[in-house]
Amino acid sequence: MPLDNTNFPLVWMSYDEAPDHDHDEDFDVLEESFKHGAPFVILTDNAPSEEHEHSQEEKKRTALWMKKHKAELRTLVLAMIVIEPNAAKRMAFKTFGVAFAKFWGYPLRLATTREEAMEIAGKLLPEYAGSATAWPNDAR
C-alpha cells in the first residue's frame, strides 16, 4: 500500500504494489506525516479487492505498529476517503466501514469522484474548509 504525503495534508494511498513492496516504507511515510503535528486525511482511488490478503507476519507487524501509534492514528488521521464510482462496491465498503473504524481508530468515508473526495477532505480539514483553491496540487 504505497503512500505519498508530498501533498500533505492529503496523503494518497495506492493498493497497486509490487510483489517485493516494503511495507516498512509505508509506515515510515505515516510516521513522517505524524511529525507535521497537524491533522490529515488518507485518500485512495484504487481500494483493495476482496482478494487483497495480508500474511500473518504482515498482520502481526501492522498490529504492533498500530499499538505503538494508536494516539497519533486517533488524533491526526481524520479519515480515509475511498473514491469508488461503483455503487455496489460502495455499499460493501459501507458495511466494512464500522469494522475499519474500530480497527484503525479513524472513520472510512466514501466518495464517488475525486471532486467529491476533495469536498469531504475540505470539510474535515479546517484550514481548507470552503476554499477549493487553497488545496495543494493533489495531482499524482
Chimera marker file (.cmm) of the C-alpha trace (Angstrom):
<marker_set name="trace">
<marker id="1" x="0.000" y="0.000" z="0.000" r="1" g="1" b="0" radius="0.5"/>
<marker id="2" x="2.454" y="2.674" z="-1.110" r="1" g="1" b="0" radius="0.5"/>
<marker id="3" x="1.797" y="6.076" z="0.478" r="1" g="1" b="0" radius="0.5"/>
<marker id="4" x="2.586" y="9.540" z="-0.856" r="1" g="1" b="0" radius="0.5"/>
<marker id="5" x="2.482" y="12.514" z="1.523" r="1" g="1" b="0" radius="0.5"/>
<marker id="6" x="4.059" y="15.115" z="-0.779" r="1" g="1" b="0" radius="0.5"/>
<marker id="7" x="0.716" y="16.977" z="-0.812" r="1" g="1" b="0" radius="0.5"/>
<marker id="8" x="0.198" y="16.911" z="2.945" r="1" g="1" b="0" radius="0.5"/>
<marker id="9" x="-2.456" y="17.097" z="4.487" r="1" g="1" b="0" radius="0.5"/>
<marker id="10" x="-3.626" y="14.910" z="1.617" r="1" g="1" b="0" radius="0.5"/>
<marker id="11" x="-1.875" y="11.558" z="1.946" r="1" g="1" b="0" radius="0.5"/>
<marker id="12" x="-2.540" y="9.307" z="-1.031" r="1" g="1" b="0" radius="0.5"/>
<marker id="13" x="-2.530" y="5.535" z="-0.684" r="1" g="1" b="0" radius="0.5"/>
<marker id="14" x="-2.301" y="3.064" z="-3.520" r="1" g="1" b="0" radius="0.5"/>
<marker id="15" x="-3.059" y="-0.612" z="-3.405" r="1" g="1" b="0" radius="0.5"/>
<marker id="16" x="-1.027" y="-1.184" z="-6.579" r="1" g="1" b="0" radius="0.5"/>
<marker id="17" x="2.136" y="-2.646" z="-5.157" r="1" g="1" b="0" radius="0.5"/>
<marker id="18" x="4.969" y="-4.729" z="-6.439" r="1" g="1" b="0" radius="0.5"/>
<marker id="19" x="5.330" y="-8.245" z="-5.016" r="1" g="1" b="0" radius="0.5"/>
<marker id="20" x="8.506" y="-7.194" z="-3.196" r="1" g="1" b="0" radius="0.5"/>
<marker id="21" x="6.961" y="-3.991" z="-1.778" r="1" g="1" b="0" radius="0.5"/>
<marker id="22" x="8.414" y="-2.992" z="1.604" r="1" g="1" b="0" radius="0.5"/>
<marker id="23" x="5.547" y="-2.165" z="3.987" r="1" g="1" b="0" radius="0.5"/>
<marker id="24" x="8.010" y="-0.569" z="6.400" r="1" g="1" b="0" radius="0.5"/>
<marker id="25" x="8.294" y="2.282" z="3.883" r="1" g="1" b="0" radius="0.5"/>
<marker id="26" x="4.530" y="2.828" z="4.205" r="1" g="1" b="0" radius="0.5"/>
<marker id="27" x="4.793" y="3.009" z="7.988" r="1" g="1" b="0" radius="0.5"/>
<marker id="28" x="7.713" y="5.448" z="7.605" r="1" g="1" b="0" radius="0.5"/>
<marker id="29" x="5.542" y="7.754" z="5.453" r="1" g="1" b="0" radius="0.5"/>
<marker id="30" x="2.774" y="7.666" z="8.060" r="1" g="1" b="0" radius="0.5"/>
<marker id="31" x="5.249" y="8.427" z="10.834" r="1" g="1" b="0" radius="0.5"/>
<marker id="32" x="6.648" y="11.290" z="8.767" r="1" g="1" b="0" radius="0.5"/>
<marker id="33" x="3.084" y="12.587" z="8.374" r="1" g="1" b="0" radius="0.5"/>
<marker id="34" x="2.574" y="12.403" z="12.157" r="1" g="1" b="0" radius="0.5"/>
<marker id="35" x="5.639" y="14.623" z="12.619" r="1" g="1" b="0" radius="0.5"/>
<marker id="36" x="3.764" y="17.503" z="10.959" r="1" g="1" b="0" radius="0.5"/>
<marker id="37" x="1.668" y="17.561" z="14.130" r="1" g="1" b="0" radius="0.5"/>
<marker id="38" x="-1.377" y="18.511" z="12.072" r="1" g="1" b="0" radius="0.5"/>
<marker id="39" x="-4.475" y="16.550" z="11.074" r="1" g="1" b="0" radius="0.5"/>
<marker id="40" x="-4.556" y="14.874" z="7.669" r="1" g="1" b="0" radius="0.5"/>
<marker id="41" x="-6.682" y="12.573" z="5.541" r="1" g="1" b="0" radius="0.5"/>
<marker id="42" x="-5.719" y="9.454" z="3.635" r="1" g="1" b="0" radius="0.5"/>
<marker id="43" x="-7.240" y="9.106" z="0.181" r="1" g="1" b="0" radius="0.5"/>
<marker id="44" x="-7.294" y="6.260" z="-2.300" r="1" g="1" b="0" radius="0.5"/>
<marker id="45" x="-8.853" y="5.806" z="-5.717" r="1" g="1" b="0" radius="0.5"/>
<marker id="46" x="-7.922" y="2.140" z="-6.056" r="1" g="1" b="0" radius="0.5"/>
<marker id="47" x="-9.214" y="0.435" z="-2.939" r="1" g="1" b="0" radius="0.5"/>
<marker id="48" x="-8.352" y="-3.215" z="-2.410" r="1" g="1" b="0" radius="0.5"/>
<marker id="49" x="-10.456" y="-6.010" z="-3.788" r="1" g="1" b="0" radius="0.5"/>
<marker id="50" x="-11.783" y="-8.855" z="-1.677" r="1" g="1" b="0" radius="0.5"/>
<marker id="51" x="-8.769" y="-10.918" z="-2.750" r="1" g="1" b="0" radius="0.5"/>
<marker id="52" x="-6.361" y="-8.462" z="-1.051" r="1" g="1" b="0" radius="0.5"/>
<marker id="53" x="-4.895" y="-10.544" z="1.779" r="1" g="1" b="0" radius="0.5"/>
<marker id="54" x="-2.011" y="-9.993" z="4.149" r="1" g="1" b="0" radius="0.5"/>
<marker id="55" x="0.263" y="-12.695" z="5.501" r="1" g="1" b="0" radius="0.5"/>
<marker id="56" x="0.244" y="-13.499" z="9.220" r="1" g="1" b="0" radius="0.5"/>
<marker id="57" x="3.619" y="-11.772" z="9.511" r="1" g="1" b="0" radius="0.5"/>
<marker id="58" x="2.245" y="-8.583" z="7.892" r="1" g="1" b="0" radius="0.5"/>
<marker id="59" x="-0.822" y="-8.660" z="10.152" r="1" g="1" b="0" radius="0.5"/>
<marker id="60" x="1.355" y="-9.024" z="13.243" r="1" g="1" b="0" radius="0.5"/>
<marker id="61" x="3.709" y="-6.237" z="12.155" r="1" g="1" b="0" radius="0.5"/>
<marker id="62" x="0.735" y="-3.972" z="11.439" r="1" g="1" b="0" radius="0.5"/>
<marker id="63" x="-0.878" y="-4.697" z="14.816" r="1" g="1" b="0" radius="0.5"/>
<marker id="64" x="2.368" y="-3.930" z="16.661" r="1" g="1" b="0" radius="0.5"/>
<marker id="65" x="2.877" y="-0.712" z="14.702" r="1" g="1" b="0" radius="0.5"/>
<marker id="66" x="-0.724" y="0.347" z="15.338" r="1" g="1" b="0" radius="0.5"/>
<marker id="67" x="-0.390" y="-0.293" z="19.067" r="1" g="1" b="0" radius="0.5"/>
<marker id="68" x="2.701" y="1.929" z="19.145" r="1" g="1" b="0" radius="0.5"/>
<marker id="69" x="0.978" y="4.729" z="17.174" r="1" g="1" b="0" radius="0.5"/>
<marker id="70" x="-2.586" y="4.440" z="18.482" r="1" g="1" b="0" radius="0.5"/>
<marker id="71" x="-2.715" y="8.026" z="19.793" r="1" g="1" b="0" radius="0.5"/>
<marker id="72" x="-1.484" y="9.568" z="16.528" r="1" g="1" b="0" radius="0.5"/>
<marker id="73" x="-3.852" y="7.460" z="14.435" r="1" g="1" b="0" radius="0.5"/>
<marker id="74" x="-6.848" y="8.540" z="16.533" r="1" g="1" b="0" radius="0.5"/>
<marker id="75" x="-5.965" y="12.232" z="16.745" r="1" g="1" b="0" radius="0.5"/>
<marker id="76" x="-4.181" y="13.101" z="13.498" r="1" g="1" b="0" radius="0.5"/>
<marker id="77" x="-5.803" y="10.894" z="10.854" r="1" g="1" b="0" radius="0.5"/>
<marker id="78" x="-9.250" y="12.399" z="10.345" r="1" g="1" b="0" radius="0.5"/>
<marker id="79" x="-10.476" y="9.772" z="7.855" r="1" g="1" b="0" radius="0.5"/>
<marker id="80" x="-9.636" y="7.510" z="4.981" r="1" g="1" b="0" radius="0.5"/>
<marker id="81" x="-11.552" y="8.628" z="1.917" r="1" g="1" b="0" radius="0.5"/>
<marker id="82" x="-12.150" y="5.895" z="-0.642" r="1" g="1" b="0" radius="0.5"/>
<marker id="83" x="-13.055" y="7.052" z="-4.144" r="1" g="1" b="0" radius="0.5"/>
<marker id="84" x="-15.294" y="4.368" z="-5.625" r="1" g="1" b="0" radius="0.5"/>
<marker id="85" x="-17.656" y="5.116" z="-8.532" r="1" g="1" b="0" radius="0.5"/>
<marker id="86" x="-19.333" y="1.680" z="-8.378" r="1" g="1" b="0" radius="0.5"/>
<marker id="87" x="-22.463" y="1.794" z="-6.174" r="1" g="1" b="0" radius="0.5"/>
<marker id="88" x="-22.353" y="-1.907" z="-5.278" r="1" g="1" b="0" radius="0.5"/>
<marker id="89" x="-18.733" y="-1.666" z="-4.169" r="1" g="1" b="0" radius="0.5"/>
<marker id="90" x="-19.538" y="1.466" z="-2.130" r="1" g="1" b="0" radius="0.5"/>
<marker id="91" x="-22.263" y="-0.489" z="-0.323" r="1" g="1" b="0" radius="0.5"/>
<marker id="92" x="-19.773" y="-3.220" z="0.535" r="1" g="1" b="0" radius="0.5"/>
<marker id="93" x="-17.372" y="-0.600" z="1.892" r="1" g="1" b="0" radius="0.5"/>
<marker id="94" x="-20.161" y="0.945" z="3.941" r="1" g="1" b="0" radius="0.5"/>
<marker id="95" x="-20.659" y="-2.291" z="5.873" r="1" g="1" b="0" radius="0.5"/>
<marker id="96" x="-16.906" y="-2.717" z="6.190" r="1" g="1" b="0" radius="0.5"/>
<marker id="97" x="-16.564" y="0.860" z="7.499" r="1" g="1" b="0" radius="0.5"/>
<marker id="98" x="-17.637" y="0.054" z="11.065" r="1" g="1" b="0" radius="0.5"/>
<marker id="99" x="-15.001" y="-2.661" z="11.489" r="1" g="1" b="0" radius="0.5"/>
<marker id="100" x="-12.431" y="-0.459" z="9.746" r="1" g="1" b="0" radius="0.5"/>
<marker id="101" x="-13.020" y="2.431" z="12.176" r="1" g="1" b="0" radius="0.5"/>
<marker id="102" x="-12.746" y="0.138" z="15.197" r="1" g="1" b="0" radius="0.5"/>
<marker id="103" x="-9.521" y="-1.389" z="13.905" r="1" g="1" b="0" radius="0.5"/>
<marker id="104" x="-7.715" y="1.747" z="12.693" r="1" g="1" b="0" radius="0.5"/>
<marker id="105" x="-9.222" y="4.356" z="15.027" r="1" g="1" b="0" radius="0.5"/>
<marker id="106" x="-10.455" y="6.705" z="12.305" r="1" g="1" b="0" radius="0.5"/>
<marker id="107" x="-13.514" y="6.590" z="10.024" r="1" g="1" b="0" radius="0.5"/>
<marker id="108" x="-13.840" y="5.402" z="6.450" r="1" g="1" b="0" radius="0.5"/>
<marker id="109" x="-15.596" y="7.899" z="4.163" r="1" g="1" b="0" radius="0.5"/>
<marker id="110" x="-16.810" y="7.137" z="0.644" r="1" g="1" b="0" radius="0.5"/>
<marker id="111" x="-16.829" y="9.345" z="-2.433" r="1" g="1" b="0" radius="0.5"/>
<marker id="112" x="-17.938" y="8.665" z="-5.988" r="1" g="1" b="0" radius="0.5"/>
<marker id="113" x="-15.468" y="11.080" z="-7.624" r="1" g="1" b="0" radius="0.5"/>
<marker id="114" x="-12.176" y="12.792" z="-6.890" r="1" g="1" b="0" radius="0.5"/>
<marker id="115" x="-14.030" y="16.103" z="-6.643" r="1" g="1" b="0" radius="0.5"/>
<marker id="116" x="-16.379" y="14.700" z="-4.011" r="1" g="1" b="0" radius="0.5"/>
<marker id="117" x="-13.378" y="13.321" z="-2.103" r="1" g="1" b="0" radius="0.5"/>
<marker id="118" x="-11.812" y="16.804" z="-2.099" r="1" g="1" b="0" radius="0.5"/>
<marker id="119" x="-15.092" y="18.265" z="-0.770" r="1" g="1" b="0" radius="0.5"/>
<marker id="120" x="-15.123" y="15.703" z="2.058" r="1" g="1" b="0" radius="0.5"/>
<marker id="121" x="-11.477" y="16.437" z="2.834" r="1" g="1" b="0" radius="0.5"/>
<marker id="122" x="-12.230" y="20.173" z="2.829" r="1" g="1" b="0" radius="0.5"/>
<marker id="123" x="-14.955" y="19.692" z="5.422" r="1" g="1" b="0" radius="0.5"/>
<marker id="124" x="-12.659" y="17.578" z="7.608" r="1" g="1" b="0" radius="0.5"/>
<marker id="125" x="-9.564" y="19.765" z="7.370" r="1" g="1" b="0" radius="0.5"/>
<marker id="126" x="-10.444" y="23.152" z="8.868" r="1" g="1" b="0" radius="0.5"/>
<marker id="127" x="-7.606" y="25.087" z="7.195" r="1" g="1" b="0" radius="0.5"/>
<marker id="128" x="-9.025" y="24.164" z="3.784" r="1" g="1" b="0" radius="0.5"/>
<marker id="129" x="-12.752" y="24.342" z="4.557" r="1" g="1" b="0" radius="0.5"/>
<marker id="130" x="-14.652" y="26.214" z="1.862" r="1" g="1" b="0" radius="0.5"/>
<marker id="131" x="-11.544" y="27.006" z="-0.158" r="1" g="1" b="0" radius="0.5"/>
<marker id="132" x="-11.064" y="24.731" z="-3.158" r="1" g="1" b="0" radius="0.5"/>
<marker id="133" x="-8.268" y="26.999" z="-4.416" r="1" g="1" b="0" radius="0.5"/>
<marker id="134" x="-6.257" y="26.571" z="-1.210" r="1" g="1" b="0" radius="0.5"/>
<marker id="135" x="-5.644" y="22.862" z="-1.809" r="1" g="1" b="0" radius="0.5"/>
<marker id="136" x="-2.118" y="21.816" z="-2.566" r="1" g="1" b="0" radius="0.5"/>
<marker id="137" x="-1.642" y="20.411" z="-6.036" r="1" g="1" b="0" radius="0.5"/>
<marker id="138" x="-3.035" y="16.932" z="-5.491" r="1" g="1" b="0" radius="0.5"/>
<marker id="139" x="-2.098" y="15.539" z="-8.875" r="1" g="1" b="0" radius="0.5"/>
<marker id="140" x="-0.188" y="12.316" z="-8.523" r="1" g="1" b="0" radius="0.5"/>
<link id1="1" id2="2" r="1" g="1" b="0" radius="0.2"/>
<link id1="2" id2="3" r="1" g="1" b="0" radius="0.2"/>
<link id1="3" id2="4" r="1" g="1" b="0" radius="0.2"/>
<link id1="4" id2="5" r="1" g="1" b="0" radius="0.2"/>
<link id1="5" id2="6" r="1" g="1" b="0" radius="0.2"/>
<link id1="6" id2="7" r="1" g="1" b="0" radius="0.2"/>
<link id1="7" id2="8" r="1" g="1" b="0" radius="0.2"/>
<link id1="8" id2="9" r="1" g="1" b="0" radius="0.2"/>
<link id1="9" id2="10" r="1" g="1" b="0" radius="0.2"/>
<link id1="10" id2="11" r="1" g="1" b="0" radius="0.2"/>
<link id1="11" id2="12" r="1" g="1" b="0" radius="0.2"/>
<link id1="12" id2="13" r="1" g="1" b="0" radius="0.2"/>
<link id1="13" id2="14" r="1" g="1" b="0" radius="0.2"/>
<link id1="14" id2="15" r="1" g="1" b="0" radius="0.2"/>
<link id1="15" id2="16" r="1" g="1" b="0" radius="0.2"/>
<link id1="16" id2="17" r="1" g="1" b="0" radius="0.2"/>
<link id1="17" id2="18" r="1" g="1" b="0" radius="0.2"/>
<link id1="18" id2="19" r="1" g="1" b="0" radius="0.2"/>
<link id1="19" id2="20" r="1" g="1" b="0" radius="0.2"/>
<link id1="20" id2="21" r="1" g="1" b="0" radius="0.2"/>
<link id1="21" id2="22" r="1" g="1" b="0" radius="0.2"/>
<link id1="22" id2="23" r="1" g="1" b="0" radius="0.2"/>
<link id1="23" id2="24" r="1" g="1" b="0" radius="0.2"/>
<link id1="24" id2="25" r="1" g="1" b="0" radius="0.2"/>
<link id1="25" id2="26" r="1" g="1" b="0" radius="0.2"/>
<link id1="26" id2="27" r="1" g="1" b="0" radius="0.2"/>
<link id1="27" id2="28" r="1" g="1" b="0" radius="0.2"/>
<link id1="28" id2="29" r="1" g="1" b="0" radius="0.2"/>
<link id1="29" id2="30" r="1" g="1" b="0" radius="0.2"/>
<link id1="30" id2="31" r="1" g="1" b="0" radius="0.2"/>
<link id1="31" id2="32" r="1" g="1" b="0" radius="0.2"/>
<link id1="32" id2="33" r="1" g="1" b="0" radius="0.2"/>
<link id1="33" id2="34" r="1" g="1" b="0" radius="0.2"/>
<link id1="34" id2="35" r="1" g="1" b="0" radius="0.2"/>
<link id1="35" id2="36" r="1" g="1" b="0" radius="0.2"/>
<link id1="36" id2="37" r="1" g="1" b="0" radius="0.2"/>
<link id1="37" id2="38" r="1" g="1" b="0" radius="0.2"/>
<link id1="38" id2="39" r="1" g="1" b="0" radius="0.2"/>
<link id1="39" id2="40" r="1" g="1" b="0" radius="0.2"/>
<link id1="40" id2="41" r="1" g="1" b="0" radius="0.2"/>
<link id1="41" id2="42" r="1" g="1" b="0" radius="0.2"/>
<link id1="42" id2="43" r="1" g="1" b="0" radius="0.2"/>
<link id1="43" id2="44" r="1" g="1" b="0" radius="0.2"/>
<link id1="44" id2="45" r="1" g="1" b="0" radius="0.2"/>
<link id1="45" id2="46" r="1" g="1" b="0" radius="0.2"/>
<link id1="46" id2="47" r="1" g="1" b="0" radius="0.2"/>
<link id1="47" id2="48" r="1" g="1" b="0" radius="0.2"/>
<link id1="48" id2="49" r="1" g="1" b="0" radius="0.2"/>
<link id1="49" id2="50" r="1" g="1" b="0" radius="0.2"/>
<link id1="50" id2="51" r="1" g="1" b="0" radius="0.2"/>
<link id1="51" id2="52" r="1" g="1" b="0" radius="0.2"/>
<link id1="52" id2="53" r="1" g="1" b="0" radius="0.2"/>
<link id1="53" id2="54" r="1" g="1" b="0" radius="0.2"/>
<link id1="54" id2="55" r="1" g="1" b="0" radius="0.2"/>
<link id1="55" id2="56" r="1" g="1" b="0" radius="0.2"/>
<link id1="56" id2="57" r="1" g="1" b="0" radius="0.2"/>
<link id1="57" id2="58" r="1" g="1" b="0" radius="0.2"/>
<link id1="58" id2="59" r="1" g="1" b="0" radius="0.2"/>
<link id1="59" id2="60" r="1" g="1" b="0" radius="0.2"/>
<link id1="60" id2="61" r="1" g="1" b="0" radius="0.2"/>
<link id1="61" id2="62" r="1" g="1" b="0" radius="0.2"/>
<link id1="62" id2="63" r="1" g="1" b="0" radius="0.2"/>
<link id1="63" id2="64" r="1" g="1" b="0" radius="0.2"/>
<link id1="64" id2="65" r="1" g="1" b="0" radius="0.2"/>
<link id1="65" id2="66" r="1" g="1" b="0" radius="0.2"/>
<link id1="66" id2="67" r="1" g="1" b="0" radius="0.2"/>
<link id1="67" id2="68" r="1" g="1" b="0" radius="0.2"/>
<link id1="68" id2="69" r="1" g="1" b="0" radius="0.2"/>
<link id1="69" id2="70" r="1" g="1" b="0" radius="0.2"/>
<link id1="70" id2="71" r="1" g="1" b="0" radius="0.2"/>
<link id1="71" id2="72" r="1" g="1" b="0" radius="0.2"/>
<link id1="72" id2="73" r="1" g="1" b="0" radius="0.2"/>
<link id1="73" id2="74" r="1" g="1" b="0" radius="0.2"/>
<link id1="74" id2="75" r="1" g="1" b="0" radius="0.2"/>
<link id1="75" id2="76" r="1" g="1" b="0" radius="0.2"/>
<link id1="76" id2="77" r="1" g="1" b="0" radius="0.2"/>
<link id1="77" id2="78" r="1" g="1" b="0" radius="0.2"/>
<link id1="78" id2="79" r="1" g="1" b="0" radius="0.2"/>
<link id1="79" id2="80" r="1" g="1" b="0" radius="0.2"/>
<link id1="80" id2="81" r="1" g="1" b="0" radius="0.2"/>
<link id1="81" id2="82" r="1" g="1" b="0" radius="0.2"/>
<link id1="82" id2="83" r="1" g="1" b="0" radius="0.2"/>
<link id1="83" id2="84" r="1" g="1" b="0" radius="0.2"/>
<link id1="84" id2="85" r="1" g="1" b="0" radius="0.2"/>
<link id1="85" id2="86" r="1" g="1" b="0" radius="0.2"/>
<link id1="86" id2="87" r="1" g="1" b="0" radius="0.2"/>
<link id1="87" id2="88" r="1" g="1" b="0" radius="0.2"/>
<link id1="88" id2="89" r="1" g="1" b="0" radius="0.2"/>
<link id1="89" id2="90" r="1" g="1" b="0" radius="0.2"/>
<link id1="90" id2="91" r="1" g="1" b="0" radius="0.2"/>
<link id1="91" id2="92" r="1" g="1" b="0" radius="0.2"/>
<link id1="92" id2="93" r="1" g="1" b="0" radius="0.2"/>
<link id1="93" id2="94" r="1" g="1" b="0" radius="0.2"/>
<link id1="94" id2="95" r="1" g="1" b="0" radius="0.2"/>
<link id1="95" id2="96" r="1" g="1" b="0" radius="0.2"/>
<link id1="96" id2="97" r="1" g="1" b="0" radius="0.2"/>
<link id1="97" id2="98" r="1" g="1" b="0" radius="0.2"/>
<link id1="98" id2="99" r="1" g="1" b="0" radius="0.2"/>
<link id1="99" id2="100" r="1" g="1" b="0" radius="0.2"/>
<link id1="100" id2="101" r="1" g="1" b="0" radius="0.2"/>
<link id1="101" id2="102" r="1" g="1" b="0" radius="0.2"/>
<link id1="102" id2="103" r="1" g="1" b="0" radius="0.2"/>
<link id1="103" id2="104" r="1" g="1" b="0" radius="0.2"/>
<link id1="104" id2="105" r="1" g="1" b="0" radius="0.2"/>
<link id1="105" id2="106" r="1" g="1" b="0" radius="0.2"/>
<link id1="106" id2="107" r="1" g="1" b="0" radius="0.2"/>
<link id1="107" id2="108" r="1" g="1" b="0" radius="0.2"/>
<link id1="108" id2="109" r="1" g="1" b="0" radius="0.2"/>
<link id1="109" id2="110" r="1" g="1" b="0" radius="0.2"/>
<link id1="110" id2="111" r="1" g="1" b="0" radius="0.2"/>
<link id1="111" id2="112" r="1" g="1" b="0" radius="0.2"/>
<link id1="112" id2="113" r="1" g="1" b="0" radius="0.2"/>
<link id1="113" id2="114" r="1" g="1" b="0" radius="0.2"/>
<link id1="114" id2="115" r="1" g="1" b="0" radius="0.2"/>
<link id1="115" id2="116" r="1" g="1" b="0" radius="0.2"/>
<link id1="116" id2="117" r="1" g="1" b="0" radius="0.2"/>
<link id1="117" id2="118" r="1" g="1" b="0" radius="0.2"/>
<link id1="118" id2="119" r="1" g="1" b="0" radius="0.2"/>
<link id1="119" id2="120" r="1" g="1" b="0" radius="0.2"/>
<link id1="120" id2="121" r="1" g="1" b="0" radius="0.2"/>
<link id1="121" id2="122" r="1" g="1" b="0" radius="0.2"/>
<link id1="122" id2="123" r="1" g="1" b="0" radius="0.2"/>
<link id1="123" id2="124" r="1" g="1" b="0" radius="0.2"/>
<link id1="124" id2="125" r="1" g="1" b="0" radius="0.2"/>
<link id1="125" id2="126" r="1" g="1" b="0" radius="0.2"/>
<link id1="126" id2="127" r="1" g="1" b="0" radius="0.2"/>
<link id1="127" id2="128" r="1" g="1" b="0" radius="0.2"/>
<link id1="128" id2="129" r="1" g="1" b="0" radius="0.2"/>
<link id1="129" id2="130" r="1" g="1" b="0" radius="0.2"/>
<link id1="130" id2="131" r="1" g="1" b="0" radius="0.2"/>
<link id1="131" id2="132" r="1" g="1" b="0" radius="0.2"/>
<link id1="132" id2="133" r="1" g="1" b="0" radius="0.2"/>
<link id1="133" id2="134" r="1" g="1" b="0" radius="0.2"/>
<link id1="134" id2="135" r="1" g="1" b="0" radius="0.2"/>
<link id1="135" id2="136" r="1" g="1" b="0" radius="0.2"/>
<link id1="136" id2="137" r="1" g="1" b="0" radius="0.2"/>
<link id1="137" id2="138" r="1" g="1" b="0" radius="0.2"/>
<link id1="138" id2="139" r="1" g="1" b="0" radius="0.2"/>
<link id1="139" id2="140" r="1" g="1" b="0" radius="0.2"/>
</marker_set>
